[in-house]
Structure formats: C-alpha cells, structure tokens
Amino acid sequence: MPLMSSGITPYRLLPSIDRLMRLQDGVDVPVAREAARRLVEELKQRMGSAWPPEGGVDAVLGEDALAVRLGQLSQEVTAPWHARVLNATGILLHTGLGRAPLSATAVHAVQEVAAQGFVEVERESGKRNRREHRIAEHLCVLTGAEAATVVNNNAGATLLALDAMARGLEVPVSRGELVEIGGGFRMPDVMHQAGCTLVEIGTTNRTRASDYQNAINERTGCLLKVHPSNYRIDGFHGEVGLAELVKIGTRNHLPVIEDLGSGLMLEEKLPHDARESNVPASVRTGADLVCFSGDKLFGSCQAGILVGKRAAIARVAGHPLYRALRVDKLALAALEATLLTYRFGEPKRDIPILRAIWAPLEEIEAEATALQAEIGEPARLLGYLASVEESLGYVGSGASPARSLQSRAVRLAPDAPRLGIEEFARRLRCAEPAVFPRIEDGSLFLDLRSLAPGQWREIVEVVAALSREEG
C-alpha cells in the first residue's frame, strides 16, 4: 500500500538539487542541474503513483541508484531530439519521420553551406541578387515554365498564390477538393486567411465544367484546382481536369491555380499508380500557377515550389508575404542539389523516394532475406521468431493515396518474449540509431521498402545490442 494512503508522505525523502549536483562530479554544471531537476520531477511522479518501490526505497533513493539514474539523465539532456531514424514502417514519406530523405548529393550540399555559403550575392560581381534565382532557372528548364520561385512549404505557397491573385475576390472550388491535410489544416481555412471568398461548386463526387462557368461573375478572382491529398473517390465520380479548367479560365480572362501537392517531376507514370499527375504536364496545360511540395515525390527538403507564367510568379514574388515565407540557405542547397540530379543525374537511382518506389520486388525480397538471416539469433535471444512475410508499402504524406506497393518485411513474432511488443518497439525507437518498426497483428514488422539499401545491417546491430542488454 502506498504510504500516501496512510497519511505518511514520501515527498520528505526527496533528495535536494544540491545533493544531486554533488553526485555528478565532473559533469558540466548546466547539464548536472538539469539532470537533477528532471530526476526530482521523476521521483515526485513515482511517489504519487506507486510507492514504496518493489525493490525497497534504497533501490531508488540510495546514492548508487541516484548516481546511475543521473548519469542516464545527463546523457538524455545533451542528446538531440531530432536524431537519425531508420524507417521500417513501410510508409515511404512518413510525415512524423521527416518525409522525403535527402539524396547523398543533397546532404553533401547542405553540409557545404551549413557555416556560410552564397545565398543572396553574386560570385563575380559581389552584388546582391535574389536568393532563389538558380533554383528558378533549373525549375524552368525541367518543367517548361516561364518562371518559378520557392517558399518554405506548400501550404505557404498556396496561401501566397491565393492572396496574390484573388484577395478580396471569390474563388470557385469543387466540393470534392475541399480537403483537410495533416494537422487539421483545411483548404477553406487557407482561403479565408488569404482573404478570398470560397464558392463551393458541384457535389462531393461530381463536378462539371458548367458548375465553374455558372459560378463565375465580376467578383471572381481565379479558378483553383486542388490535389485530393489523402483520399480518392472511386465509383460514380467525375471532375473537371486541369486542361478543361484552363480553357474556362482563358475564356473568362481568369488565372488558374493548381495546388498539385505531391510534386512528381518525372513524366513516367508511377509503377503502382498511373493516376498521379506530374508537374511538367500541369505546366503544359497553361495553368498560371502550379504549387507543390519539395519533400514529397519531388524528393528533397520541406519547401513550397511555384512554377508557371511570368506575370503570375512576379505577383507572388512581389507580395509582402513572400519575404516572411522565404527559404533559408540549407533548403536552397538541398533543392539545388536535387534539381541538378533531375537535370544531369539519374533521379530514379539517386533520389531516395524515387528509388524506393521503383525498386524491383526481387531486390526488396533479397534485402528482407538477408535481414532475416542475420537478425534471427539476436531476436531469438529476446524471445522472438524472425520470418520474411509479404507486405504492403505506401508512399504516404498525401501522395498516391489508397494505392499500395508490393513489399517484403521481416516479422518478429513473440515466442516467450523477454520484452513485450510495445516495450520492444519503444527500445528500438530509443536506440542509436533509432529504428521505427510497424506493430501489426501482435508482431513487429520491419518493412524493407522504406529502408535504404543496406540499412538492415544497422537494425541487426541494434537488436543484437538489445539482446546483450537483456542477457
């Protein structure tokens, strides 16, 4: 029975911060103080819920126990929270894990400018220029657009485009495209923030060209088409394609904006989803602005990329919000390196998200077989049996929704486990490097399609270390 219930408080046993500081000889004072503070808070919570501890008070409050826990906390204090993780979930663009992994050349480019680099100054003249000018040049060559620019994310790009083109005016949007993206951000809210009046047209499953035409009046500012993001409508469904919408816009002297979202740059169809449209095709239709994300199928860092007609891009780039949404040197370096790969490299080989999508199933299976062979023994020591299983991967992050990729995963099924499933997964996530598995049907799954080639070897090392700790 906890002492709290008998009227005797254990809080009088709490060690002082000074005492805990003295137990950390040789530790930098700011780190030692923070570790001491965290330990006191930890002990308070423990005393309020489960006291006395099973092993006795000394097992928690003895000097040896306190010193050990302080050592652990001092490491946690200085360890970065934004740490490297091996994505074994099967979701290739996992928003919680940073979406698109950068290519090796993009990582190198970021490292090169991390201290200082050319951002808004010309090498030859030494005079100031626009920071995004080289990014724009590459984008225009790759997409056929007249002009281009970039801001810090695609929500910002859409907000900026609407604000620049249609503030104070009406914007017709199909009801089937009034999407909500992650974090509760809704297209109607974005439009409201941009000072536009939303005009809902059509129905959820069917919108016709006549719906747009009937909604147009002297107060219409632009026409907007939105990528459906995390869902698709099948069955009795109809929508107005971008090419037809551009014709309506041209006939009525209205600009057309497409929020394309995922940013597929290759004109080759995705092997698992031919529905996904691509940026060059959208530009060719004559849309005034096409917005898309940098960290989805484009395969780079977080950014909102805008391509389109020169006049429309000039209005966006001259808007007061533009400076507030601009990207920094690290993003510029990553974007430029990625664009150089599209122009002069082999994107399906060198850009990780594209490589993962196009990887042949036999290669995925070979990696899974190798992982199963090496992880089998350390997993057995933890009470888990390893096997190769069929799996389904997904692109994720609103790109190519509701279409799966054939994959293979190593299943770690409990068999007299020394660690429960949730604890096993937690220990993997807290390892160095962190491993993020998928929990399904009472087992842990390590999906090879969302891992880079050869990363399975690091997972083996992590599981082997856990088995030694538990041994």
Secondary structure, DSSP 8 states (H G I E B T S, - for coil): --GGGGT--GGGG---HHHHHHTSTTS-HHHHHHHHHHHHHHHHHHHHHS-S-TT-THHHHSHHHHHHHHHHHHHHHHS-SS--EEE-SSBSS-GGGTSS---HHHHHHHHHHSS---SSB-TTT--B--TTHHHHHHHHHHH--SEEEEES-HHHHHHHHHHHHHTTSEEEEEGGG--EEGGGEEHHHHHHHTT-EEEEES-SSB--HHHHHHH--TTB--EEEE--TT----SS-B---HHHHHHHHHHTT--EEEEEES-B--SS-BTTBTT--BHHHHHHTT-SEEEEESSSTT-SSS-EEEEE-HHHHHHHHTSHHHHHT---HHHHHHHHHHHHHHHHS-HHHHSHHHHHHH--HHHHHHHHHHHHHHHHHHHHHTTEEEEEEEEEEEEETTEEEEEEEEEEEEEEEESS-SS-HHHHHHHHHTSSSEEE-EEETTEEEEESTTS-TTTHHHHHHHHHHHHHHH-
